[in-house]
């Protein structure tokens, strides 16, 4: 379980695409270990997204408390990382949004992570009924596990299973 801060930056143009980049990056930069183009399909917004781990992130992701505890420092570090990845246009977003999930009392900042091989070996075990018990939850979703969409899909699947079993 990891506590995370989620960052979005908005741009007036998809500058990363203009230079031939997809907007997706896997990096060794601690403030932006994974970046994705989170723009909606209709092209109405141009958004890059990343998560950074905080509590329980492990030794592989290190940054100073000065960055973790200061929103402005986090913003600056994230924009510097994006500039390193995608060029100088990344330094001037038209919008910046972050969400520190540890501040949510009912979520506690956690996202699920699994050890290598767990998903491919045991995914079905999470959702297969046991006698009359049917499982539903974000981790049992066949797509988008860890997200509300995955939870809704899992609930719909479990409801169909119960209906079919009656």
C-alpha positions in Angstrom: 0.0 0.0 0.0 1.4 3.4 -0.9 0.3 6.9 -0.2 0.4 9.0 -3.4 0.0 12.5 -4.6 -1.5 12.8 -8.1 -0.4 15.7 -10.4 -2.1 17.1 -13.5 -0.7 19.9 -15.6 -2.8 21.5 -18.3 -1.3 23.0 -21.5 -2.8 25.2 -24.2 -1.4 22.8 -26.8 -0.2 19.2 -26.7 3.4 20.3 -27.1 4.7 16.8 -26.4 2.9 15.5 -29.5 4.2 18.4 -31.6 7.8 17.2 -30.9 7.0 13.5 -31.6 6.4 12.3 -28.0 3.4 10.3 -26.9 3.3 12.0 -23.4 4.1 8.7 -21.7 7.4 8.2 -19.9 8.8 5.7 -17.5 11.7 7.4 -15.7 14.2 7.4 -12.9 13.1 10.9 -11.9 11.7 10.7 -8.4 9.0 13.4 -8.8 7.8 11.9 -12.1 8.5 8.2 -12.3 5.6 7.5 -14.6 4.0 10.2 -16.8 1.0 9.7 -19.1 -1.0 11.9 -21.5 -4.3 12.2 -19.7 -6.0 14.4 -22.3 -9.6 13.5 -23.1 -10.2 11.8 -26.5 -12.1 14.9 -27.8 -9.0 17.0 -27.6 -10.7 19.7 -25.5 -7.8 19.7 -22.9 -4.1 18.9 -23.1 -3.1 17.2 -19.8 0.0 15.3 -18.5 -0.4 13.3 -15.3 1.8 11.6 -12.8 1.7 10.1 -9.3 4.4 10.3 -6.7 4.6 8.0 -3.7 5.0 9.4 -0.3 4.7 7.2 2.8 5.8 3.7 2.2 7.2 4.4 -1.2 10.4 2.4 -0.6 14.0 3.2 -1.2 13.7 3.5 -5.0 11.8 6.8 -4.8 13.6 9.5 -2.9 13.1 13.3 -2.6 13.5 15.7 0.2 10.9 16.6 2.9 11.2 20.2 1.5 9.5 19.0 -1.7 7.0 16.6 0.0 5.9 19.2 2.5 5.6 22.3 0.2 3.1 22.5 -2.6 5.1 25.1 -4.5 8.2 23.0 -4.3 6.4 20.0 -5.5 5.0 22.0 -8.5 8.4 23.3 -9.3 10.0 19.9 -9.1 7.3 18.3 -11.3 7.6 21.0 -13.9 11.4 20.6 -13.9 11.0 16.9 -14.4 8.5 17.5 -17.3 10.9 20.0 -18.9 13.7 17.4 -18.7 11.4 14.9 -20.4 9.5 17.0 -22.9 11.4 20.3 -23.4 11.0 23.9 -22.3 7.3 24.3 -23.2 6.6 22.0 -20.2 7.7 24.7 -17.8 4.7 27.0 -18.5 1.4 25.1 -18.0 -1.8 27.0 -18.1 -3.1 25.0 -15.1 -1.7 22.8 -12.3 -3.7 20.5 -10.0 -2.5 18.1 -7.4 -4.4 15.8 -5.0 -2.7 14.4 -1.9 -4.8 11.3 -1.3 -3.4 10.9 2.2 -5.7 13.9 3.1 -8.8 11.8 2.3 -9.9 10.2 5.6 -11.8 7.3 4.0 -9.1 6.5 1.4 -5.9 7.0 3.4 -3.8 7.6 0.4 -3.4 4.0 -0.6 -3.2 2.4 -4.0 -2.8 -1.3 -4.4 0.4 -2.8 -5.7 1.2 -6.4 -6.3 4.5 -8.4 -6.4 5.7 -9.5 -9.8 3.7 -12.5 -11.1 0.7 -12.0 -8.8 -1.6 -10.4 -11.4 -0.9 -13.0 -14.1 -1.1 -15.9 -11.7 -3.9 -15.0 -9.3 -6.2 -12.4 -10.9 -9.0 -15.0 -11.5 -8.8 -16.1 -7.8 -9.8 -12.6 -6.7 -13.1 -12.8 -8.6 -14.1 -16.5 -8.7 -17.1 -17.2 -6.5 -16.6 -19.4 -3.4 -19.8 -21.4 -2.9 -22.5 -18.6 -2.6 -20.0 -15.8 -1.9 -19.4 -13.5 -4.9 -16.6 -10.9 -4.8 -16.8 -7.4 -6.0 -14.4 -4.5 -5.5 -11.9 -2.4 -7.4 -9.2 -5.1 -7.1 -11.5 -7.7 -8.7 -12.3 -5.6 -11.8 -11.2 -7.2 -15.1 -10.2 -3.7 -16.3 -9.1 -0.5 -14.4 -8.4 -2.2 -11.1 -7.7 0.3 -8.4 -10.1 2.8 -9.9 -13.8 3.6 -9.4 -14.5 2.3 -12.9 -12.9 -1.0 -12.0 -15.1 -1.2 -8.9 -18.3 -0.5 -10.9 -17.4 -3.1 -13.5 -16.7 -5.6 -10.8 -20.0 -4.9 -9.1 -21.8 -5.4 -12.4 -20.0 -8.7 -13.0 -20.8 -9.9 -9.5 -24.5 -8.9 -9.9 -24.7 -10.9 -13.1 -23.1 -13.9 -11.4 -25.6 -13.8 -8.6 -28.5 -13.3 -11.0 -27.3 -16.3 -13.1 -26.9 -18.5 -10.0 -30.5 -17.9 -8.8 
